Structure formats: structure tokens, C-alpha cells
Amino acid sequence: MTEGEILRCAQTGMGEWTELSEEYCPDTNASLSFIMTQLEHAGLTPVDVRHIEYLTDRTVLLELPGGFRWLKRNLRQDVILYFETFANLLEDQLIASVDIEIDDIICKKPQFVLC
């Protein structure tokens, strides 16, 4: 990474220094900047990424089955629980944003025209 890239990443608060020093994802071989750009295009902010990394979004934690509690980011079960809860929260938000009139979903009797 260039000095400017390191400074920019440090100022956004994304990741730990040890992670910033690794330019590529070891699993996908994708560059860190590519991954971050894709996450940004998907609508995530640096704050969102930090919450995902550390499992700290209070909105998600408040929706956990059994109520709010802190999770450990290095425990597989906690990560799974966080992402399942996050997905449910996003799904609920999407459903709430859809406006469908009852007349749009009621099956109406088809009308045939005879020629």
C-alpha cells in the first residue's frame, strides 16, 4: 500500500493495522481496496464495516434472541447469530418499506372478450 492509502484507511477507522498491512484477502485473492469498494457500492459505510468486524451494531444486538448482549467476534456461533439477526433485521426493514394495496393482490375474475 502507498503511504496515502495507509493514511486514508487509518483515517476511516476500517480494520486493525495488522489487517491493513495485508493487501489481499487470502481466500479470494481480491485486493482489500476492491473488497472495500464493493462493500461501499452495496451501501455500507466504514462504520458499518467496523460494526460487522466487531459485531457491535446496537440495533442488531438489541434484536438478538434473548435480548441484548455483547458477542465475541472470534466465536463462530456468535458470528452466525449476529449475521442471522442482521439478516432478519434487514428483511423486516425491507418488508416494512414495501407498500402494496390489497386490491393489487386480490385475484380478480378474468374477463374474456368474445370476437
Buried (B, 14 or more C-beta within 10 A) or exposed (E): BEEEEEEEBEEBEBBEEEEBEEEEEEEEEEEBBEBBEEBEEEEBEBEBBBBBEBBBBEEBBEBBEEEEEEBEEEEEEBBEBBEEBBEEBEEEEEEEEEEEEEEEEEEEEEEEEEE
